[in-house]
């Protein structure tokens, strides 16, 4: 046995090497501390103290270091590190490390019973990273968590994937998150792991009591509907499994045999579009159309707005539509279009186009698809092909209770150089009376003068009168308030009637009379024309022409035309054309009527023999039955005369004198007579034969009396000039 006494080792008196390969260590008092054998190692040491103090271990054997620090084997195959007499770190038999805990649940388990900050990883560099690696990880692409400044970061594959800034903003694949959650990537997935449950994303505001939610309904198929709630129980919209967006409902409605991609169901306003930028732009709804990415064709439908209502069975029947179309052939940057408005008629099940605005800006209303109207008809066309219904345009005004108020109008305007668009003509409807039942229709035009305003030119008043240059009817003599009144200058108040037909027709102004739906009265006036003047206090009649019946019968309306003039205070008849002729000063006796007046020419002849002429001329005037004739002729040759020569060819036969003799001296007056027809002492005479148009010619020293006594025939077979006049009574 060998004894070693290392006095320099505190608390150890001796180290003894025993026989049999053993080593014994004793205290200074001789008591044994540990014995080390050659085959089992250290078996008898319990405590080793390093320093000037010792530490008691309740866990078992250990090494005391200084004042309160220790390394010990508390129990089993574990290693414990302590300070201040308490265990701080334990390494279990399976390799788990517990910091602040004696029973670590993981490979590294850090615990502190009171402090919030449990651990700290610090680097003296600008960045701190903690890496993670398993059996398949590759370096240097290990997953890491760490910090850069005050930002928390996570990276994998050598690239930063997540960052939480000191401001609390989270960026996923976003190096500088601008929002509370800022994500860059293709997809986000939220999946429920509970059986038959939905995936729910809830969104709450700071002061919101319930918040909203997006719910993906559990579904066995590949497509699951999404429900959007604006509170826990109030559904906002649904994106169903067929990709339809349903606002205000969870079930799709079939309208016109189809389910729309966007559907809105509400009991109030459904859709509104607001553009609130500080500019002149507005909100838009855009419809697009192509033929598989290629150019469209004329007649292609571009987009539609349809209105459908439930008819007791379904929504299959459309009530109205607004549709956009390609109007004619398009081209590059050239897309002619038209828009149509359609409604379904009562009793019908399909739409009928009612209004069209074509690519030329023309508006067609009515039966616009008939294509039986010219393209030059105008920008506004009202078309109706129905036999029983005319094309119509109605303008409705409301609340115009004062006489003279305009409740409807049509304006015509044109651009004048140096001015904005000027109204140059108007048609206005004016209220008449407070009951809004009467109406005046006015027509105004603008003079051809710069800066002038339209002036009223014509009015149809509520009594049906046509007023030209007047705003109110004037009570005038003869007809009082006539149906047509005109006032103005000579050029603006005159009435002209022109017929420009390429034939013999003419224009006409007609006056007609009927009593209701029955025959006119036997002495009714049929119409009249009046000329009047204003004498300073009242309008007075000056001249009238009036057509008046004298009787009436089947297919017979005998009438007269009366001419009256004012000779003082009233009009007096001065002339009338009656069925019996012309009368004067109101005379109605048929016997006094002038029934004929005419003028004309005739060819006088010198008869009884063979006669040639070098000149023949005759002129007559007939007034009633009195005929005045002038004749002038030159006889070039004459032969074969016998008995009484006579002058003939007068225009009318003489009347038959009653009684005897049958001739009657009705005066010949000779203007010129060659002496060869008579002798120097005889005077030329003549008389008309009853019932004929000729007169015998005589000559004698004295006038013929009582049947020709005192005269003889003209000298026969003479030539020369004969001229004169004759007056006689015609038949």
C-alpha positions in Angstrom: 0.0 0.0 0.0 1.3 3.4 -0.9 0.0 6.6 1.0 0.2 10.1 -0.6 -0.6 13.1 1.5 -1.3 16.1 -0.8 -1.5 18.9 1.8 -2.1 21.3 -0.9 -5.6 19.8 -1.6 -8.2 21.3 0.7 -10.1 18.7 2.7 -8.1 15.7 1.5 -5.7 14.2 4.0 -4.4 11.3 2.0 -4.7 9.3 -1.2 -3.9 5.6 -0.6 -3.2 3.0 -3.3 -4.5 -0.3 -2.1 -3.5 -3.7 -3.1 -5.7 -5.1 -5.8 -5.7 -2.0 -8.1 -7.8 0.2 -5.9 -7.4 3.9 -4.9 -8.8 5.3 -1.6 -9.2 9.0 -0.8 -9.7 10.1 2.9 -10.6 13.2 4.7 -8.2 14.9 7.1 -10.0 13.1 9.9 -9.2 9.8 8.3 -12.8 9.1 7.1 -13.1 7.6 3.6 -14.3 9.9 0.7 -14.2 7.5 -2.3 -12.7 4.3 -3.4 -11.8 3.8 -7.1 -11.4 0.2 -8.1 -9.8 -1.1 -11.2 -12.8 -2.8 -12.7 -15.9 -0.7 -11.7 -14.4 2.8 -11.8 -15.5 5.5 -9.3 -17.8 4.0 -6.8 -17.4 5.7 -3.5 -17.2 9.5 -4.3 -20.4 11.4 -3.4 -19.4 14.9 -3.4 -16.5 16.9 -4.9 -16.1 20.5 -3.8 -14.0 22.9 -5.8 -13.3 26.1 -3.9 -13.6 27.3 -0.3 -17.3 26.4 0.2 -19.6 23.5 -0.3 -23.1 23.0 -1.6 -25.6 20.5 -0.4 -27.3 18.4 -3.1 -30.7 16.9 -2.4 -30.6 15.2 -5.8 -27.5 13.1 -5.0 -23.8 13.1 -5.9 -22.2 16.1 -7.5 -19.4 18.6 -7.9 -19.6 21.8 -6.0 -18.0 24.8 -7.7 -17.4 28.0 -5.7 -20.3 29.4 -3.8 -23.5 27.7 -4.9 -22.7 26.4 -8.3 -22.8 22.7 -9.0 -22.9 19.9 -11.5 -24.7 16.9 -10.2 -26.4 13.6 -11.0 -29.8 14.1 -9.5 -31.4 10.8 -10.3 -30.9 8.1 -12.9 -28.9 8.8 -15.9 -29.3 12.6 -15.8 -26.9 15.6 -15.5 -28.0 18.7 -13.7 -26.4 22.2 -13.6 -27.3 24.4 -10.6 -26.6 27.8 -9.2 -27.6 29.3 -5.8 -28.4 25.8 -4.5 -31.1 25.3 -7.2 -31.1 23.2 -10.4 -31.1 25.4 -13.5 -30.3 23.0 -16.4 -31.0 19.3 -16.7 -29.9 16.9 -19.4 -32.1 13.8 -19.3 -31.0 10.3 -20.0 -32.6 10.5 -23.5 -30.7 13.7 -24.3 -33.5 16.2 -23.6 -32.2 19.5 -22.2 -34.4 21.4 -19.7 -33.5 25.0 -18.9 -35.5 26.1 -15.8 -37.3 22.8 -15.8 -36.3 19.3 -14.4 -38.7 17.5 -16.8 -38.1 18.7 -20.3 -40.7 17.6 -22.8 -38.6 18.3 -25.9 -35.0 18.0 -26.9 -34.7 21.6 -25.6 -37.2 22.9 -23.1 -36.8 26.4 -21.6 -38.9 27.5 -18.7 -39.1 30.3 -16.2 -41.9 30.5 -13.6 -42.3 34.3 -13.6 -40.3 36.1 -16.3 -41.9 36.8 -19.7 -38.5 36.8 -21.5 -37.5 33.1 -21.4 -34.6 33.1 -23.9 -32.5 35.5 -25.9 -30.3 34.9 -29.0 -28.0 37.7 -29.7 -25.4 38.3 -32.3 -22.8 41.1 -32.4 -23.4 41.2 -36.2 -26.2 43.2 -38.0 -28.3 40.0 -38.4 -29.2 37.1 -36.0 -30.3 33.8 -37.4 -31.2 30.5 -35.8 -31.1 27.6 -38.2 -32.9 24.3 -38.3 -31.8 21.1 -39.9 -33.1 17.5 -40.2 -31.7 14.5 -41.9 -32.8 15.7 -45.4 -31.8 19.4 -45.0 -29.1 20.8 -47.2 -26.7 23.5 -46.2 -26.7 26.5 -46.6 -30.4 26.3 -47.6 -31.5 25.6 -44.0 -34.7 27.1 -42.6 -33.8 30.0 -40.3 -35.6 32.4 -38.0 -34.0 35.5 -36.8 -34.0 39.3 -36.8 -32.6 42.2 -38.6 -32.9 45.3 -36.5 -36.3 45.2 -34.9 -37.9 43.1 -37.7 -38.5 39.4 -37.2 -37.7 37.3 -40.3 -38.0 33.8 -41.6 -36.1 32.3 -44.5 -35.9 29.0 -46.3 -34.1 27.8 -49.3 -31.7 30.7 -48.8 -34.5 33.2 -49.4 -36.5 35.3 -46.9 -40.1 34.1 -46.9 -41.7 36.0 -44.0 -41.1 39.3 -42.2 -42.9 40.9 -39.3 -41.9 44.6 -39.0 -41.6 46.6 -35.8 -44.8 48.3 -36.9 -46.6 44.9 -36.7 -47.0 44.5 -40.5 -46.6 40.9 -41.8 -45.0 40.3 -45.2 -45.2 36.9 -46.9 -42.7 37.0 -49.8 -42.9 40.7 -49.4 -39.6 42.4 -48.3 -41.3 45.7 -47.4 -44.9 45.0 -46.3 -47.2 48.0 -46.8 -50.2 46.5 -45.0 -50.9 44.6 -41.8 -50.8 41.4 -44.0 -48.9 41.8 -47.3 -48.7 38.7 -49.3 -46.9 38.1 -52.6 -47.7 34.7 -54.3 -50.2 32.8 -56.3 -52.5 31.2 -53.8 -53.7 31.3 -50.2 -55.4 28.2 -48.7 -57.6 28.0 -45.7 -58.8 24.4 -45.0 -60.8 23.0 -42.1 -59.5 19.8 -40.6 -62.6 18.9 -38.8 -64.9 16.4 -40.3 -68.0 17.8 -42.2 -67.1 21.4 -41.1 -66.7 24.6 -43.1 -63.6 26.7 -43.5 -64.2 30.1 -42.0 -62.3 33.4 -42.4 -63.6 36.0 -40.0 -62.9 39.7 -40.5 -63.5 42.1 -37.6 -62.9 45.9 -37.3 -61.6 47.5 -34.2 -65.1 48.6 -33.0 -67.1 45.9 -34.7 -69.2 43.7 -32.4 -69.6 40.8 -34.7 -67.6 41.4 -37.9 -68.0 39.6 -41.2 -67.0 36.2 -42.5 -66.1 34.3 -45.6 -67.1 30.6 -45.4 -66.1 27.8 -47.7 -68.9 25.2 -47.4 -67.8 21.6 -46.8 -68.2 19.7 -50.0 -67.3 16.2 -51.1 -66.6 17.4 -54.7 -63.9 19.6 -56.1 -66.0 22.8 -56.0 -67.2 24.3 -52.8 -69.5 27.4 -52.6 -68.2 30.5 -50.8 -70.5 32.5 -48.5 -69.8 36.1 -47.7 -71.4 37.4 -44.5 -71.4 41.1 -43.4 -72.3 39.9 -39.8 -72.5 36.6 -38.1 -76.0 35.9 -39.5 -76.5 38.3 -42.4 -75.5 36.9 -45.8 -74.1 39.3 -48.3 -73.3 37.1 -51.3 -72.6 33.6 -52.5 -70.1 32.3 -55.0 -71.7 28.9 -55.8 -70.0 25.7 -56.9 -70.8 26.6 -60.6 -68.9 29.9 -60.4 -72.1 32.1 -60.2 -72.0 35.1 -57.9 -75.3 35.4 -56.1 -75.8 38.6 -54.1 -78.4 38.4 -51.4 -79.2 34.7 -52.0 -77.6 31.3 -51.8 -79.6 29.7 -54.6 -79.5 30.5 -58.3 -82.6 31.6 -60.1 -83.3 30.4 -63.7 -84.4 33.4 -65.8 -85.2 32.9 -69.5 -84.0 29.3 -69.5 -80.6 30.1 -68.1 -78.7 30.9 -64.8 -76.7 34.1 -65.0 -73.1 34.3 -63.8 -74.1 37.4 -61.6 -77.4 37.5 -59.8 -78.7 40.0 -57.4 -81.8 39.4 -55.2 -82.9 42.3 -53.0 -86.0 44.0 -51.7 -84.5 47.5 -52.3 -82.0 49.1 -54.7 -79.8 46.4 -56.2 -76.8 47.9 -58.1 -75.4 51.5 -58.2 -72.2 52.8 -59.8 -70.4 55.9 -58.4 -67.4 57.6 -59.9 -66.2 60.1 -57.4 -62.8 61.2 -58.8 -62.2 64.9 -59.2 -62.5 64.8 -63.0 -65.2 64.7 -65.7 -65.2 60.9 -65.9 -68.2 58.7 -65.0 -69.0 55.2 -64.0 -69.0 52.5 -66.7 -70.6 49.2 -67.6 -68.7 47.8 -70.6 -69.9 45.0 -72.9 -67.3 43.3 -75.2 -67.7 41.0 -78.2 -65.4 39.1 -80.5 -65.7 36.1 -82.7 -63.2 33.9 -80.8 -60.7 36.8 -80.7 -61.4 37.7 -84.4 -63.3 40.7 -85.9 -67.1 40.8 -85.5 -69.6 41.1 -88.3 -72.5 43.3 -89.2 -75.6 42.3 -87.2 -73.6 40.7 -84.3 -75.1 41.3 -80.9 -72.6 43.0 -78.6 -74.4 43.1 -75.2 -77.9 43.2 -73.7 -79.9 44.4 -70.7 -83.0 42.2 -70.2 -86.0 42.6 -67.9 -87.8 39.4 -66.9 -90.7 39.1 -64.4 -92.4 36.0 -62.9 -95.5 35.2 -64.8 -96.9 32.8 -62.3 -94.8 29.9 -63.7 -91.3 31.1 -64.1 -89.1 33.9 -65.3 -88.8 32.6 -68.9 -90.6 35.4 -70.6 -88.8 38.7 -71.2 -90.7 42.0 -70.7 -88.2 44.5 -72.1 -84.7 44.8 -73.4 -81.9 47.3 -74.4 -79.5 45.7 -76.8 -76.3 46.8 -78.6 -75.5 45.6 -82.2 -72.9 45.9 -84.9 -74.7 48.1 -87.4 -72.7 47.7 -90.6 -69.4 46.1 -91.6 -66.6 47.1 -89.1 -62.9 47.7 -89.7 -59.8 48.8 -88.0 -60.7 51.5 -85.5 -64.1 51.5 -87.1 -67.0 50.0 -85.2 -70.4 51.2 -86.4 -73.1 50.4 -83.8 -76.8 50.7 -83.1 -78.8 50.4 -79.9 -82.3 49.0 -79.8 -85.1 49.2 -77.3 -87.7 46.4 -77.2 -90.8 45.5 -75.2 -93.3 42.6 -75.2 -96.8 43.5 -76.1 -99.8 42.6 -74.0 -100.8 39.0 -74.7 -97.4 38.2 -76.4 -94.5 36.1 -75.2 -91.6 37.6 -77.2 -89.9 41.0 -77.6 -90.7 43.5 -80.3 -88.3 46.2 -81.2 -89.8 49.6 -80.6 -87.0 52.1 -80.9 -83.6 52.1 -82.7 -80.7 54.5 -82.8 -78.5 53.5 -85.8 -74.9 54.2 -86.6 -75.9 57.4 -88.4 -77.5 58.9 -85.3 -81.0 58.4 -86.7 -83.7 57.6 -84.2 -86.6 55.3 -85.4 -89.6 54.7 -83.3 -92.3 52.1 -84.0 -92.1 49.3 -86.5 -88.4 49.9 -87.1 -87.7 46.5 -88.6 -90.1 46.9 -91.6 -87.3 48.3 -93.8 -89.8 50.0 -96.0 -88.7 53.5 -95.4 -86.0 55.6 -97.1 -82.7 56.2 -95.2 -83.2 59.9 -96.0 -86.4 60.3 -94.0 -84.7 62.2 -91.2 -83.0 61.8 -87.9 -86.2 61.1 -86.0 -88.7 58.6 -87.6 -92.0 57.4 -86.2 -93.1 54.3 -88.1 -96.2 52.2 -87.9 -97.2 49.5 -90.3 -100.4 48.5 -88.5 -103.5 49.4 -90.6 -105.6 50.3 -87.6 -103.0 52.4 -85.7 -101.4 55.6 -87.0 -97.9 56.6 -86.2 -98.1 59.2 -83.4 -96.0 61.5 -81.2 -97.3 62.8 -77.9 -95.9 65.5 -75.7 -97.3 65.7 -72.1 -97.0 68.7 -69.8 -98.3 68.8 -66.2 -99.1 71.5 -63.7 -99.5 74.4 -66.1 -102.6 75.9 -64.6 -102.3 79.5 -65.8 -103.5 80.6 -69.2 -100.6 81.2 -71.5 -98.3 78.7 -69.8 -96.3 76.6 -72.2 -96.7 72.9 -71.3 -95.1 71.3 -74.4 -93.0 72.5 -77.3 -90.8 71.5 -80.2 -87.7 73.7 -80.9 -85.6 74.1 -84.0 -82.1 75.5 -83.7 -79.1 76.2 -85.9 -75.6 77.4 -85.5 -74.9 81.1 -86.4 -71.3 82.3 -86.9 -70.1 84.0 -83.8 -73.0 82.7 -81.7 -73.9 79.6 -79.9 -76.8 77.4 -81.2 -79.8 79.7 -81.6 -83.5 78.7 -81.5 -84.8 79.8 -84.8 -88.3 78.3 -84.7 -90.7 76.8 -82.2 -94.0 75.0 -82.0 -95.6 75.5 -78.6 -98.7 74.3 -76.8 -100.1 76.9 -74.4 -102.6 76.2 -71.7 -106.0 78.0 -71.9 -108.1 78.2 -68.8 -107.2 77.0 -65.3 -108.8 73.6 -65.9 -105.9 72.7 -68.3 -108.5 71.6 -70.9 -108.0 74.3 -73.6 -104.9 74.7 -75.7 -103.5 77.2 -78.2 -100.9 75.9 -80.6 -98.4 78.5 -81.7 -95.7 78.6 -84.5 -92.8 81.0 -84.2 -90.0 81.8 -86.6 -86.9 84.0 -86.3 -86.4 86.9 -88.7 -83.3 86.9 -90.9 -81.6 89.5 -88.6 -78.5 88.9 -86.5 -79.3 88.4 -82.8 -83.0 88.5 -83.3 -85.5 86.4 -81.4 -88.2 84.1 -82.8 -91.6 85.8 -83.3 -95.0 84.2 -83.3 -96.3 83.9 -86.8 -99.3 81.6 -86.6 -101.6 80.3 -83.9 -104.4 77.7 -83.8 -106.4 78.8 -80.8 -108.5 76.7 -78.5 -111.6 77.4 -80.6 -110.0 76.0 -83.8 -109.4 79.4 -85.4 -106.3 79.9 -87.5 -104.6 83.2 -86.6 -101.8 84.5 -88.8 -99.9 87.4 -87.3 -102.4 87.5 -84.4 -102.1 86.2 -80.8 -105.9 86.4 -80.2 -108.9 86.3 -82.5 -110.5 89.7 -83.5 -114.2 90.2 -83.8 -114.8 91.4 -87.3 -117.9 92.4 -89.3 -119.8 89.9 -91.3 -118.3 86.8 -89.7 -117.3 88.1 -86.2 -114.6 85.6 -85.1 -113.7 84.0 -88.4 -112.0 80.5 -88.7 -109.0 82.1 -90.4 -107.7 85.5 -89.5 -104.5 87.2 -90.8 -102.9 90.5 -89.8 -99.7 92.1 -91.0 -98.1 94.0 -93.8 -99.1 93.6 -97.4 -96.5 91.0 -97.9 -97.2 89.1 -94.7 -101.0 89.2 -94.5 -101.9 88.4 -98.1 -103.0 84.9 -99.2 -101.8 83.4 -102.4 -103.0 80.2 -103.9 -100.8 78.6 -106.6 -101.3 75.4 -108.6 -98.2 74.1 -110.3 -99.6 70.9 -111.9 -98.4 70.2 -115.4 -102.0 70.1 -116.7 -105.0 72.3 -117.0 -106.1 72.1 -113.3 -106.2 75.2 -111.2 -106.3 76.1 -107.5 -109.6 76.6 -105.8 -111.1 78.4 -102.8 -114.5 76.7 -102.0 -117.3 77.6 -99.7 -119.9 74.9 -98.8 -122.9 74.6 -96.5 -124.5 71.7 -94.6 -126.8 71.7 -91.6 -125.3 69.2 -89.3 -125.5 66.0 -91.4 -128.6 67.1 -93.3 -129.4 69.2 -96.3 -128.9 72.9 -96.3 -131.8 75.3 -96.1 -133.4 76.7 -99.3 -132.2 80.2 -98.7 -129.0 79.5 -96.6 -125.9 81.5 -97.3 -123.1 79.2 -98.6 -120.2 81.5 -98.0 -119.0 85.0 -98.3 -116.0 87.3 -98.7 -115.9 90.5 -96.8 -113.7 93.6 -97.0 -113.7 95.8 -93.9 -111.8 98.6 -92.2 -111.2 99.9 -88.7 -112.8 103.3 -88.3 -111.0 104.2 -85.1 -113.6 102.7 -82.8 -114.7 99.5 -84.4 -114.3 97.2 -87.4 -116.8 98.0 -90.2 -117.7 96.1 -93.3 -117.1 97.9 -96.6 -117.8 95.3 -99.4 -119.1 91.8 -99.3 -119.6 89.0 -101.9 -122.0 86.3 -100.7 -123.1 83.1 -102.2 -126.7 82.2 -101.3 -129.2 79.5 -102.2 -132.5 80.5 -103.8 -133.9 77.0 -103.3 -132.8 73.4 -102.9 -133.8 70.1 -104.3 -132.6 66.7 -105.3 -129.5 67.2 -107.4 -130.3 70.9 -107.6 -129.0 73.8 -105.7 -130.0 77.0 -107.6 -128.1 79.9 -106.1 -127.2 83.5 -106.5 -124.0 85.6 -106.0 -124.7 88.9 -104.2 -122.4 91.9 -104.2 -122.9 94.5 -101.5 -121.1 97.8 -100.8 -121.2 100.2 -97.9 -122.9 103.4 -98.9 -122.9 104.9 -95.4 -123.6 103.0 -92.2 -124.4 99.6 -93.7 -123.9 97.4 -96.8 -126.5 97.5 -99.6 -126.9 95.0 -102.4 -125.9 96.6 -105.7 -125.5 93.6 -108.0 -126.5 90.0 -108.0 -126.1 87.1 -110.3 -129.2 84.9 -110.1 -130.5 81.9 -111.9 -132.6 84.3 -114.1 -129.6 86.6 -114.8 -128.2 89.7 -113.4 -130.2 92.0 -111.1 -129.4 95.4 -109.6 -130.0 97.1 -106.3 -131.7 94.1 -104.7 -134.4 93.6 -107.4 -135.6 90.0 -107.2 -138.1 90.1 -110.2 -137.2 87.5 -112.8 -138.5 89.7 -115.5 -136.1 92.4 -114.6 -133.0 90.2 -114.6 -130.3 90.8 -117.1 -129.8 87.4 -118.5 -127.2 87.9 -121.2 -124.2 90.1 -122.0 -121.7 89.2 -124.6 -119.3 90.7 -127.2 -118.0 89.0 -130.3 -117.3 89.2 -134.0 -119.2 87.9 -137.0 -118.7 87.8 -140.8 -121.2 90.1 -142.6 -122.5 89.0 -146.1 -124.2 90.8 -149.1 -126.6 88.2 -150.4 -128.9 87.5 -153.3 -126.5 86.6 -156.1 -122.9 85.6 -156.6 -120.7 87.9 -154.6 -117.0 88.1 -153.9 -115.3 90.3 -151.2 -112.1 92.0 -150.7 -112.9 92.7 -147.0 -115.4 91.5 -144.4 -115.6 92.5 -140.7 -118.3 92.4 -138.1 -118.5 93.2 -134.3 -121.4 92.9 -131.9 -122.5 93.6 -128.3 -125.5 91.9 -126.8 -127.1 93.2 -123.5 -130.1 91.1 -122.6 -132.1 90.7 -125.8 -130.8 93.9 -127.4 -128.1 93.3 -130.1 -125.9 96.1 -131.4 -123.9 95.1 -134.5 -121.3 97.0 -136.6 -120.4 95.7 -140.1 -117.9 96.7 -142.7 -117.3 95.0 -146.0 -116.1 95.7 -149.6 -117.8 93.8 -152.4 -115.3 93.0 -155.2 -117.8 91.5 -157.6 -121.5 90.8 -157.8 -123.8 89.2 -160.3 -127.1 87.4 -160.7 -129.0 89.6 -158.1 -132.8 89.8 -158.3 -135.5 91.1 -156.0 -134.3 92.6 -152.7 -130.6 92.3 -151.8 -129.9 91.9 -148.1 -127.1 91.9 -145.5 -126.8 88.7 -143.5 -124.5 86.9 -141.2 -125.7 88.7 -138.0 -124.9 86.7 -134.8 -128.5 86.2 -133.6 -132.0 85.8 -135.1 -134.4 88.6 -134.7 -137.4 87.9 -132.5 -140.8 87.2 -134.2 -142.9 90.2 -134.1 -146.5 89.6 -132.9 -149.1 90.6 -135.5 -148.7 91.9 -139.1 -146.7 92.8 -141.0 -143.9 90.3 -140.3 -141.2 92.9 -140.7 -140.3 95.7 -138.4 -138.0 98.6 -139.0 -135.2 98.1 -136.5 -132.6 100.6 -137.3 -129.9 100.5 -139.8 -127.5 103.4 -139.5 -125.1 103.7 -142.5 -121.6 104.9 -141.9 -120.4 104.5 -145.4 -122.1 103.4 -148.7 -120.8 103.8 -152.2 -123.2 105.6 -154.5 -123.2 102.8 -156.9 -125.6 101.0 -154.6 -128.3 103.7 -154.9 -128.9 106.9 -156.8 -127.9 110.4 -155.7 -131.4 111.3 -154.5 -132.2 108.1 -152.5 -131.2 107.3 -148.9 -130.2 103.8 -147.8 -132.6 102.0 -145.5 -133.1 98.4 -144.2 -135.0 96.3 -141.8 -134.5 92.9 -140.1 -136.7 90.0 -141.1 -138.6 88.2 -138.3 -136.9 85.0 -137.1 -133.8 85.5 -139.3 -130.4 86.9 -139.0 -130.5 89.2 -142.1 -132.1 92.4 -143.2 -133.4 93.6 -146.5 -131.8 96.7 -148.0 -133.9 99.5 -149.7 -133.3 103.0 -150.9 -135.6 105.9 -151.6 -136.0 109.6 -151.4 -137.9 109.4 -148.0 -137.8 106.9 -145.1 -139.8 103.8 -145.7 -143.1 103.5 -143.8 -145.7 100.8 -143.2 -144.2 97.8 -145.1 -141.8 99.4 -147.5 -143.9 102.1 -149.1 -141.8 104.8 -150.7 -138.7 102.8 -151.4 -137.1 100.4 -153.8 -134.4 97.8 -153.7 -130.7 98.6 -153.8 -129.4 98.7 -157.3 -128.4 95.2 -158.3 -125.0 93.8 -159.1 -122.9 96.7 -157.7 -119.5 96.7 -156.2 -118.0 98.9 -153.5 -117.9 99.4 -149.7 -120.8 99.1 -147.3 -120.5 99.8 -143.5 -122.9 100.7 -140.8 -124.7 99.5 -137.6 -127.9 97.8 -136.8 -129.7 97.3 -133.5 -132.4 94.8 -133.1 -134.2 92.6 -130.5 -132.9 89.0 -130.5 -135.0 85.9 -129.8 
